[in-house]
Each structure stands twice: as C-alpha cells, then as structure tokens.
C-alpha cells in the first residue's frame, strides 16, 4: 500500500505539472510575439524541450484560436517531407498577454485633471455613463413603468460589459453589476461611480440607492431601486 506521504505527492504532482505546462505555454506565446512567425523546431530549440512537447502546446493554442500556422519560407527548408509550418499569434493570442490599460486610463485622467481641473474628470465620467444608456433611450422612454425601465437599464449595462442582473427584493428591485470594466480606475477616481449613478437615476426617472461597489472592494456593485413609496408609520394616539 502507498504511504500517506506518497499519496500526498501523487495528488500534488498534477498541479505542479499543470503550472509547468502553463509557464511553457506562456513562453511559447512570448517567443511567437517577439520572433514570430517561427517553426516548431525553432521553438523547441529555443526553449530546450522536445519538438513533440512544443507541438502539443501549439496544438492547444491552435484549438483556442490563439495561434495560426502557415507554410514556412522556402529558405532553409529540407527538400524531403512535408513543408515546414511556421506559427504566429492571432489577436486572440495577443489578448492573453499582460496589458496596462488601467494604468494608462489613470494617467490620462490625472493629466486631464491637471490640465482642465477636477470638474473635467466629472464631465468625462458623465459622458461615459450617458454613452452606456444612449442606445437604449427610446426603450427607456417608452417603458410603461419603473420596473420595466429597470430591466432595460440592466440590459444596457450588460451590453456595456457590466454583466448586470435584476431581482425583486422587498418593496423594490436590486440591480447587481457583477463585473466592472473600470473598477481599478474608479477606485482612484470615484467620480466614475458618482456620475454613473446620477445618469442611471435620470434614466430610471426615480430615486435609487447605491449600496456597494466593486471599486470599494465589494464583490458586486449593488443598487436598490424602490418600486413603491413607503409612508412613515404613524402610531395611534
């Protein structure tokens, strides 16, 4: 029978191997970015692994649409066998590389604030929020009631990449944005959240309350939209 230590090692081995496979695949992507198009044989030589191992990674990347192949240049090819294939990244593959869009956005807003003043950031945030709602303006205006407008607003947010959902909660509806494309930027510039909320309440034509935001570290941006006016409780004399 295997000892407990041996079993632990057997359980850990696949995850360690997976991490190694992932690092090798990322190395393949980096080489294709820097020197592509490049053949499988050249990749194997550069990475110090077998051609079979490289082809396994390339097959996976091809299946994911991250890489495409084409016939290699005739220069340097052997005269026998099938023509060599060279590989290069697709746009899908490039999207897997690290980006610094958030840093760039923060720097742009910092520059805007320095040059045009703090109000310019609020103006930018307002126009950005209006652009989310604008394609749905006709439907919002035609909606017969607040609940319907809330549903249209959730559609607008989902179309803009916020992955929104709506559910009935007590005397109102709870609008949840499960993703925020600008969450890291909004953490530094809360005007993005503030103007977004102002635009959304205008689109709803009613009061709504923001309860949580991803920018503040909450898992979901949550907004409560009351659907009924609650009269203050009066005690009998």
C-alpha positions in Angstrom: 0.0 0.0 0.0 1.1 3.5 -0.6 2.0 5.6 2.4 0.2 8.8 3.2 3.2 10.8 2.1 3.3 9.0 -1.3 -0.4 9.7 -1.8 0.1 13.3 -1.0 2.9 13.5 -3.5 0.7 11.8 -6.1 -2.0 14.4 -5.5 0.4 17.3 -5.7 2.2 16.2 -8.9 -0.6 17.1 -11.4 -1.0 20.6 -10.1 2.8 21.2 -10.2 2.9 19.7 -13.7 0.0 22.0 -14.7 1.9 25.0 -13.5 4.9 24.0 -15.5 2.8 23.4 -18.6 1.3 26.8 -18.2 4.7 28.5 -17.9 6.0 26.7 -21.0 2.9 27.7 -23.0 3.4 31.3 -21.9 7.0 31.1 -23.0 5.8 29.9 -26.4 3.5 32.9 -26.7 6.3 35.3 -25.7 8.6 33.8 -28.4 5.9 34.0 -31.0 5.3 37.6 -30.1 8.9 38.6 -30.2 10.1 36.5 -33.2 7.1 35.0 -35.0 6.4 33.6 -37.4 8.6 30.7 -36.1 8.7 27.0 -36.7 8.0 24.3 -34.1 11.6 23.1 -34.5 13.0 26.5 -33.8 10.7 26.9 -30.8 11.9 23.6 -29.4 15.5 24.6 -29.8 14.9 28.0 -28.2 13.0 26.5 -25.2 15.2 23.4 -24.8 12.3 21.0 -25.0 11.4 18.3 -27.5 9.6 19.1 -30.8 6.8 16.8 -29.7 6.3 18.8 -26.5 6.2 22.1 -28.5 3.7 20.7 -30.9 1.5 19.7 -28.0 1.4 23.3 -26.8 0.9 24.6 -30.4 -2.0 22.2 -31.0 -3.7 23.5 -27.8 -3.1 27.2 -28.8 -4.4 26.5 -32.3 -7.5 24.9 -30.8 -8.0 28.0 -28.7 -7.6 30.3 -31.7 -4.6 32.0 -30.1 -2.2 30.9 -32.8 -2.4 30.3 -36.6 0.0 28.5 -38.9 1.2 29.0 -42.4 3.7 27.4 -44.7 7.2 28.4 -43.7 9.5 30.3 -46.0 11.3 28.1 -48.5 14.6 29.4 -47.4 16.5 26.8 -45.3 13.9 24.0 -45.8 14.9 20.5 -46.5 13.9 19.0 -49.8 12.0 16.0 -48.5 8.9 15.5 -46.5 6.0 18.0 -45.9 6.8 21.7 -46.0 7.6 23.1 -42.5 4.9 25.2 -40.9 5.6 28.4 -39.1 3.4 29.8 -36.3 2.3 33.3 -35.3 0.0 34.9 -32.8 -3.6 35.9 -33.6 -5.4 38.8 -32.0 -6.9 36.2 -29.5 -3.4 35.2 -28.6 -2.3 38.8 -28.1 -5.2 39.4 -25.7 -3.6 36.8 -23.4 -0.6 39.0 -22.8 -0.5 41.4 -19.9 -2.0 44.8 -20.6 -1.7 48.1 -18.8 -5.0 49.7 -19.8 -5.9 50.6 -16.2 -2.6 52.4 -15.6 -3.0 54.2 -18.9 -6.5 55.3 -18.0 -5.4 56.6 -14.6 -2.6 58.5 -16.2 -4.9 60.0 -18.7 -7.4 61.1 -16.0 -4.5 62.5 -13.9 -3.4 64.6 -16.9 -6.9 65.7 -17.7 -7.4 66.8 -14.0 -4.1 68.8 -14.0 -4.8 70.5 -17.3 -8.5 71.2 -17.2 -9.4 70.9 -13.5 -11.2 68.3 -11.3 -14.6 69.2 -12.9 -13.3 67.8 -16.2 -13.0 64.3 -14.8 -16.6 64.5 -13.6 -17.6 65.7 -17.1 -15.8 62.8 -18.7 -17.4 60.3 -16.3 -20.9 61.7 -17.0 -20.4 61.4 -20.8 -19.1 57.9 -20.4 -22.2 56.9 -18.4 -24.5 58.6 -20.9 -22.9 56.6 -23.7 -23.9 53.4 -21.9 -27.6 54.5 -21.7 -27.9 56.3 -25.0 -28.5 53.3 -27.3 -31.5 52.3 -25.1 -33.0 55.8 -24.7 -36.1 55.1 -26.9 -36.9 51.9 -24.9 -36.4 53.7 -21.6 -38.8 56.5 -22.6 -41.4 54.1 -23.9 -41.3 51.8 -20.8 -44.7 51.9 -19.1 -43.3 51.7 -15.5 -40.3 51.9 -13.3 -39.8 48.1 -13.2 -39.7 47.9 -16.9 -37.2 50.8 -17.1 -35.0 49.0 -14.5 -35.0 45.9 -16.8 -34.0 48.0 -19.8 -31.2 49.6 -17.7 -29.9 46.1 -16.7 -29.8 45.2 -20.5 -27.8 48.4 -21.2 -25.3 47.6 -18.5 -24.9 44.1 -19.7 -24.3 45.3 -23.3 -21.6 47.6 -21.9 -19.8 44.7 -20.2 -21.1 45.1 -16.6 -22.9 41.7 -16.6 -26.0 43.1 -14.8 -28.9 41.2 -13.2 -32.1 42.3 -11.6 -34.1 40.7 -8.8 -37.1 41.5 -6.7 -36.1 42.4 -3.1 -38.8 43.5 -0.7 -40.5 46.7 -2.0 -38.1 47.2 -4.8 -35.6 45.7 -7.2 -31.9 45.1 -6.7 -29.7 45.8 -9.7 -26.4 44.0 -9.5 -23.4 44.7 -11.7 -21.2 41.5 -11.4 -18.3 43.0 -13.3 -16.9 46.5 -13.6 -14.6 47.1 -16.6 -13.2 50.2 -14.9 -13.2 49.0 -11.3 -9.5 49.7 -10.6 -9.7 53.2 -12.2 -12.9 54.0 -10.2 -11.1 53.1 -7.0 -8.9 56.2 -7.6 -11.5 58.3 -9.3 -14.9 57.8 -7.6 -16.4 60.3 -10.0 -16.9 57.4 -12.4 -19.2 55.8 -9.9 -20.9 59.0 -8.8 -21.7 60.2 -12.3 -22.8 56.8 -13.4 -25.3 56.7 -10.6 -26.6 60.2 -11.5 -27.1 59.2 -15.1 -28.8 55.9 -14.2 -31.3 57.6 -11.8 -32.2 60.1 -14.5 -32.7 57.2 -16.9 -35.0 55.5 -14.4 -36.8 58.7 -13.6 -36.7 57.7 -9.9 -34.6 57.6 -6.8 -32.2 54.7 -6.4 -29.5 54.0 -3.8 -26.1 52.5 -4.5 -25.3 50.1 -1.7 -22.0 48.6 -2.7 -19.3 49.0 -5.4 -16.5 46.8 -6.8 -14.3 49.9 -6.7 -14.6 50.0 -2.9 -13.7 46.3 -2.6 -17.2 44.8 -2.6 -17.7 41.7 -4.8 -20.6 43.3 -6.7 -21.9 46.8 -7.5 -25.4 46.8 -5.9 -28.1 49.4 -6.4 -31.5 49.3 -4.7 -34.4 50.7 -6.8 -37.6 51.2 -4.6 -40.8 50.5 -6.6 -43.2 51.8 -4.0 -43.4 54.9 -1.8 -43.5 53.9 1.8 -45.4 56.2 4.1 -43.9 56.8 7.6 -45.6 54.7 10.2 -48.0 56.6 12.4 -48.7 55.4 15.9 -52.2 55.8 17.2 -52.8 58.5 19.8 
